[in-house]
Amino acid sequence: MIQPYSLSKIVSNDILLSVKGLEIEIRTNKGPVFPVRGISFSVRKGESVCLVGESGCGKSVTALSLLGLLPSPPFKIRKGEIVFEHIDLIGLTPGQLCSIRGNEMAMIFQEPMTALNPVFTIGDQIAEAITTHLKVPKKQVRKRVIELLAQVGMPAPEERITTYPHQLSGGLRQRAIIAMSLACQPKLLIADEPTTALDVTIQAQILELLNSLREQHNLSLLLITHNLGVVAQIAHRVLIMYAGKIVEEALMGDLFDNPLHPYTQGLLDSVPYSIPADVRRLTSIPGIVPDLDSIPSGCAFQDRCPKAMDICRKIEPENFRLKNGRRVSCHLFKSKLSC
């Protein structure tokens, strides 16, 4: 379980990844659409940050953009900065990005079966990740692969190195992916819905493994999810995303104790709790996430928001920073600014 955490203990030079004003465009036959619309956030050294939102809100596009994995065309980064250890990744050549991707930053994908090559053994694929970035003697590579598999809790790692992806269960395939992502001891691990395809018991094991590895190696973790149960287990800080924008940022405990944005409140109200049904009824957020080509002017959440005002339909809210360090993009909080 995540230990209590305070932003006051973190200083600015602890920031590993900084994203500022990131805007991403998709070129379509109907014209450009924007799955990511001017978002800003940071990830500090050793910190676990969860990016949360419904399907189609721009979470995965954001994650792929950090590693330079968006296909161009149709995707294009229109503006903004992605700064990793004082290096702006947007300005790098493909070769320079390749030296960082997998080495300094690594990613765990949502579906392990599609992330692994079916015609190569697990051992060969992890070994390739090692030899691509590190100068390791050939005799030491096999030993390192076995150590990595043991580290992620793979049973009988000496035998598993010769198995193919289809011979493993979903949970073991995900452990193999995690081992591969750790091969070069990256500083930032990006996990895109790493437990979605797994049953509940295996989900808990994978989350516990990720948190344990983060603590052991002082990893920074950016986890993409739509599951607030996952957030409660692993997050220090939470970013709530809606229609391409981050609408709320808070420490995990603060967010669950006192959600500020109406969208965050709706998400939490739709989560079942372990209390009798006659005490509390689940509610749902009315409507659906707007299509990328029909996002309304003003606040994108206005049509689904029970607290919408006239200004919400006319002016897009700023990202207000409150006195306690939280950020929220909602006109309700304009009068509660820290400055």
Secondary structure as UniProt FT lines:
FT   HELIX           7..9
FT   HELIX           12..14
FT   STRAND          15..28
FT   TURN            29..30
FT   STRAND          31..44
FT   TURN            45..46
FT   STRAND          48..52
FT   TURN            55..56
FT   HELIX           59..66
FT   TURN            67..68
FT   TURN            72..74
FT   STRAND          75..84
FT   TURN            85..86
FT   STRAND          87..88
FT   HELIX           89..91
FT   HELIX           94..100
FT   TURN            102..104
FT   STRAND          105..108
FT   HELIX           112..115
FT   TURN            118..119
FT   HELIX           122..133
FT   HELIX           138..151
FT   TURN            152..153
FT   HELIX           157..160
FT   TURN            161..162
FT   HELIX           165..167
FT   HELIX           170..181
FT   TURN            182..184
FT   STRAND          188..192
FT   TURN            194..197
FT   HELIX           200..217
FT   STRAND          220..225
FT   HELIX           228..234
FT   STRAND          237..242
FT   TURN            243..244
FT   STRAND          245..251
FT   HELIX           252..257
FT   HELIX           262..269
FT   TURN            277..279
FT   HELIX           292..294
FT   TURN            300..301
FT   HELIX           302..304
FT   TURN            306..307
FT   HELIX           310..313
FT   STRAND          320..322
FT   TURN            323..324
FT   STRAND          327..328
FT   HELIX           331..336
//
